[in-house]
């Protein structure tokens, strides 16, 4: 196997060298994608946590003795 010099012409790569280069490029893109997806999952988890806190806060505001949300009929103005 011949050694690669600093002045090696990319057009003269062997098929094996081309395959290794392509695999290195794919691995680099895969690492970038994985980093992006990890950041996205962390962001979504933060949003889920915020929504769970909001649900807990809203449940605390519900009147005692109520198991579910109020009916829209309960919200009618008194003149109806």
WOWO-V13046 format. One record per run of one state. SS is the DSSP state (hx for helix, st for strand, lp for the rest). FROM is the first residue (numbers start at 1). LEN is the number of residues. If there is no record, write none. Layout:
ss-><SS & SS>
from-><FROM & FROM>
len-><LEN & LEN>
This chain:
ss-><lp & hx & lp & hx & lp & hx & lp>
from-><1 & 10 & 13 & 15 & 62 & 72 & 76>
len-><9 & 3 & 2 & 47 & 10 & 4 & 5>
